[in-house]
Amino acid sequence: MPADAVAPGGLAPHRSGIALLASELALLFRRRRTWALLAALAAIPVLIGLAVRISPAVPAGRGPAFLDQISHNGFFVAFTALVVSIPLFLPLTVGVVAGDTIAGEAGHGTLRYLLVAPAGRARVLVVKYIGAALFCLAATLTVAAAGALTGAVLFPLGPVALLSGDTVDVGTAALRLLLIASYAALSLLGLAAVGLFLSTLTDVPVGAMAATVVAAVLSQVLDALPQLEWLHPWLFSHYWLDFADLLRQPVSWDAMGSNALLQAGYLAVFAALAYGRFTTKDILS
């Protein structure tokens, strides 16, 4: 009988999978490293808000998007923090978590014991990826929430002027902020899949983490080269900052749809590569 057919005590495989996922999420979000990464992300909007608060007025058009609007409306602390975090800080933290998924278990000598349990290699991969994906959402929501809280403490809050010229109330602005954070989390799912695959190639988690971060940087560098314009729509980072349509009235979902399709393609390809590598890999640790 296959090892993953029946769990100990007669538990069905899906119940075993739920228990494995719960264990993985508990382990991920109990780690000091995870909370340190989230704290570092939360510090970004705090630093932006303090810098604007104690400095002279920012000239229009200078610095990151929305920076010159912060002193007029605290909501823009969160918007600016997401713009600053998406190209570097969020990929860096996701690279650390995704690169550690399989290689971390191997490096600590626990992967073999994990596979002895009635989980199956495919199920372990799925659970590890879900954990990385949920961290993507937690990371972007952390930036958004810390930005909104910082803006509320340091600056006045009020109706937000959208890029289309319309003005929305505070509740609608908060919903738009949640949509942008969700868009940013969606944008990182392809990178998480790349990290999962790279994590199956080595037993050294630092190497997989570094390779995942390098992949994120390389994708953005290639996306900035006009000579490679034909390649840009295929790069997982291409739509990372294309959330402007979520700040218009009415909302256009074109960018969200294109981004979701691209990330799904990367997930399909690199999940298949990870499965092919992991299911044929000799587990020695």
N, C-alpha and C positions, 0 to 999 in steps of 0.2 A: 504494500500500500504506500502511496506517495507520502512523504513526510508532512505535506501541508494538507492532507485530506481530512484528518480529524485532529482536533486539538486535544490536549490532555483533559481527562475527565469527560470526553465526549462532546466538547464544545464544537459547534459548527465553525467552519473556516471564517465566515464573516464576523463572528463574534470574536474569534482570535485576532482578526485584523483590526477590529475596533479597539481591543485591548492594547494591541501593539501601537496603534496610533495615539491612544491616550497616554501610553508610557513615553512615546517619543516626544509628544508635546510637553508633557510634564518635565522631562529631562531637559528639553531645549529652553523652556522658559523658567527653569530653576537655576540655570547656569549663571554664574556671575558675569561671564563673558557676554552673554546675551543682554543682560541688563546694562553692562558697561557700554555696549554698542548703542543701545536705545538711549542711554543717558547722553552719549556723545552727540547723537542726532538731535535730541531735545535741546542741547546747548546751542545749536546753530541759530534757531530763531531768537533765543534769548540774547545772544551776542549781537545779532542784527538789530534787535529792538533797542538794546542799550547804546549801540553805536549811533543810531539815528537820534536817540533821545538826548545824548550829551554833545552831539556835534551840531554845527550850523546846518541850515536847511540844505537839502541835497538838490543841486540844479536838475531841472527837468532833462530827462534823457541820459543822465549819468548813472553808471553802475548797473546792477541787475534790473530786470523788469520789475516794475511796481515799487522800486525803492523810494522814488520821489513822492509816492502817495502815502507812505507809512505815517508821517506826522499828521496827516489829515484824517486817517482812518486806520485804526489798529488792525483791522482784518488783513491789511496788505502785508503785515509782518509774516503771516502764514503763507500767503501767496509768494512773497519774495523768498522765503526760506525753502519752499519746494523748488523754485527755479534754481536756487543755488545748490541744493542737495542732489537733485536728479542726475547731473552729469558725473559727479565724483563720489560724494559721501554715501549716497544710497547704494550705488553699485559696489562700493568698497565693503560695506557691511554685509550686503547680500553675498558677495564673493566669499567672505569669511565663513558664513553659515553654510552656503551651498557646497563650498569646497571641502567642508568638514563632514559632510553627510556620511559617506562611506569610508573615506580615508581616515577620519577621526576614530571610527570604530576599530578599523584595522590597526591604527597606530597605538590604541590603548589595549589591543589584544582582546577585544570583546566581540569582534565580528563573528568569529567562529562559534562562540557560544550563542550569539543571537540567531544564527542560522540553524543551530541544533534544535531550537524551539520550532514548533510547527508553524512557521511563518512562510517559508518559501522565499526564494531570492526575489522573485517578481514583486511579492507583497512588501518586502523590505524596501525595495526601490520606490514603490508607490508611497509608502508611509514617509520615507525620508524626503521625497519631493513635496508632499503635502506640508510637511513641517517647514521646509524652506519657503514654500509659497505663502504660508500663513505668516512667516516672519517678514516677508515682503510687505504684506498688508500692515502688520504691526509697526514696521519701520516708517512707512509713509504716514500712517495715522498719528504716530508719535510726533513727527515734524509738524503736521497740521495742527494737532491739539496744543502742542507747546507754543506754536506761533500764535494761535488764537488767544491763548491765555496770556502770553506776553503782551500782545497788542492790547488786550482789555485792561491790563494793569498799567501800561505806560502811556497809552494814547486813547483818545475818545473812539468809541465805536458808533457806527451809524450806517445809514443806507449806503450801499456800494454802487459806484458807477461802473457799469460793464463796458467792455470794449466796443460794443455796438452802440453805446451812447445811452442805453436805458439804465434806470436806477432801480435796484431791488432792495427790499427790506433786509434787516439783519438775519431773520430766519432763512430767507431764500439764499442769502450770501453764505450762510453756514452750510446749507445743502450743496451749493456750488463748490465750496471748499472740500466737502466730503467726496464729491464726484471727482475732483482733481486728484485727491489723495488716492482714490480707487484707480484712477487712470494711471497714476505713477506706479502703483503696485502691479497693475496689469502689465505695464511696460517692462517690469523686471522679471517676469515669469520666464522669458526666453533665456535670460542670463542665468537664472536658477537652474534651468535644464542643462545648460552648458556646464555649469559648476558640478551638477550631479554626475555627468559623464566624466569629466576630468577627475572627479573624486574616485571613480572606479579604476583609474589607471595607475594609482599609486597607493602606497601604504603610509605616505608622508603627508599629513594634512596641510602643512604649511605650503608645500609645493602646489597642491591642488588649489588652495586659496589664492596664492600668488598668480597662478595661471588663469584663474577665473577673472581676477581683477585686470590682468593684462589683456584678456579678451575684450573686456568692457572698454578699456582705453583704446585698443586697436580699432574696434568698431567705430568709435567716435572720431578717431583720426581719419580713417578711411571715408567716413561720412562727410568730413570737412574738405575733402579734396575734390575740386570741380572736375578734374580729369577723370574721376571715377563715378560720374553722375549716374551712369547706367547701373552701377552696383548699389547705389544708395537705398533704393526701396527694398533691398534684400538684407540689409543690415539690421540686427535686432534693436539697435539704438536709434534708428532713423526717426521714429515717431515719439521719442521720449519727451520732447518739449512741445509737441503739437496739441496742447490742451486748450489753446486759445478759444476754440469753438465752444468750450464749456463755459466761457465767460461772455457769451453773446446771447441775445434774446431775439428769436427763440434759439434753443440749444440745437446745434448741428452735431449729429452722431457719426459723421463720416470718418473723422480721425479716430474715434474710438473703435469703429468697426475695422478699419484698416490695420490699426495697431493690434487688435485682438486676433485678426487673421494671421498676421505676421508672427506674433508670439506663439500661436497655436502650431504654426509650421515648425518653429524652432523646437517646441516641446515635443512634437511628434518625431522629428529627426533625431534629436539628442537623447530622448527617452529610449528610442529604439537602439541607438548606439550603446547607451548605458546598459540596456538589457542584454544585448549581445555580448558585451564585454563581461558583465558581472556574472551571467549564467555559465560562462565558460572559464571563469577565473578560478585558479586554485586558491582556496582560503587557508592560509597558513598561520594566521594570527587572529 
